[in-house]
Amino acid sequence: MARVPPTRYFDSSVLIKWVMNDPEAAPIIDRLLDDVRAGRWKIAITPLVLVEVTRERGQRVDLSRAAVIESFFDNDAYFFPREIDMDLGKAARALIYDHLYLRPNDALHLAAALDLGCQVLYTYDAELLRLDGLDDLRIEIPRDDDLSDLPLFGDQTP
């Protein structure tokens, strides 16, 4: 398992809600992103997020949001990417075998968060939320309460 600086994994559903300016979710996600912008932690992602964020499930792409998406992902300093490779694919496949309801892309997101040693995977996906606590990974909806129990840069212990 690759260890990285303190990161929190964002699956696509989180950034879709932010891009769509969801009235309940976007303000909470904005507060999380304030910590990212301040350099306190990075968002762990796979390249899947770059593609999935273009639309909500079952909806057409809204090109009026393209500028927001492009601008956000131009900030490389915000992200700790986990590339998709054969090892990640095999780990995702094993997760599907263990949790037959997982969709392939969700399994890739979960495998990446586990591989990177993330403390939390943020999602609005009910199927991923069912796996909260898997291998000590917190899987939760972004929330507005105190997250001080998660380390920030400089707070790591070896």
N, C-alpha and C positions, 0 to 999 in steps of 0.2 A: 504494500500500500504506500502510495506517495504521500508524504506529509508536506503540507503547504502552510503559508501564513494563515492566520485565522480567516476563515472564509465561511460564507453561508451560501448554500446553493439556491438559486432561483430557478424553478422550472418555468416553462413558458407561460403557464397560466398567470403567474404573478406579473410578468412584464406585459402580458396582453391586457390585464386589468388596468395597469398603469398607463399604457399607451392609449387605451380606450377611455381614459379618465373616468373610471368607474367611481361614482360619487361616494361609496363607502370605502372601497379598497384603496383608491389612489392617494388619499391623504396619509394613510398609514404607510404605504409603500414609499411615499415621498420622504417621510421621516427616516425610514431605513436608508434610503438613498442619500440623505444628508450625511449620514455616517460614512458612506462610501465616498462621497465627494470630499469629505474631510480627511480621507485616507485612513480611517480607523479599521476598516476591513475591506475585503474584496468580494465581489460576487463570483462564485464559481458557476460556470456554465459549460455546456458543450456547444459546438456549432449548430446543433439542432435548434437552439433558441433563436438564432439569427433568422431562421426560416419560419419557425412556428409562430413567432411574434407578429407576423404579417397579417394574421387573421384569427378571429375567434372560430372555434370548431363549428363547422356547418355554415359559416358565413363567407361572403365574398370579401376579397381584399379591398380595403378602403384606402385608396391612394392618397387621400388627404392627410393620412397619418404617416406617410412615408418619410417626410422630413424629420418628424420627431424620432422615428426609429433610427434613421441614418445618423442623426446628430448624437443620439444616446450611445450607439455602438461605436462611434468614432473615438470615444474616450477609453482607449486601451488600458489606461491605468486603473479603471474601475473593475476589471475582470481578471479572473484566474481561469483560463480555459483548460478544459480537459478534452484533448483531441479524441476522436472516436477511432479506435484501432481494433485489431482482432481480439486482444485481451479484454477490452471493454465489452465488445460484442458477445464474447463467451460468458462473461460475468452477467450480462443482461439476460442472455438466454437461460442461464441457470436460475436467475430470479423468476423468470416466466415459468419455468418448470416447477418451482416451489410455490408460486402464487399465480395460478392459472388465469386469473382475471386481469392481470397486468397487460396493458397494451405495449407493443414493442418500444415506442419512443419513451414511454414512462419508465420502462425497464432500463433503458439507456441512461436516462436522467438519474435514476436511483443508483445504478451501478457506478456512475461517475461520482456522485456525492459520497458514496461509501469508499470508493477508491481514493478520493482526495482527503478523506478523513475529516469531512465537514462536521461541524457541530450540529447544524440544523439544515434541513431542506424545506424551503418555503414553497407552498403549493396551495392551490384551490381545488385540486383534483381529488375527489372523494376516494378513488381507488388507491392513490398514493397515501392519503391520510390514514387509511386502514393499517398501514405498515409502520405507524409511529413506534419508535423504540427498536426497530430492527437493527441489530448490531450496534445498539446504543445511539443510533441516529434519531434525533428529534425530527419528526415530520409534522409540520404544522402550518396553519394559515398565518400569514403575517399579522401580528397583533400590536396593539398600541401601548402595551404595558412595558415595564422595565425589562431590558434584556441584559442587565449587568452581569448575569451569570455566565455570559459568553465572553471569552477573551477578546481583547482588541490587540492591535499591533503593539508590541512591546510588553504584553502581558503573558506571553507564552512561557510555559515550563517545558524543559526538555523531556 
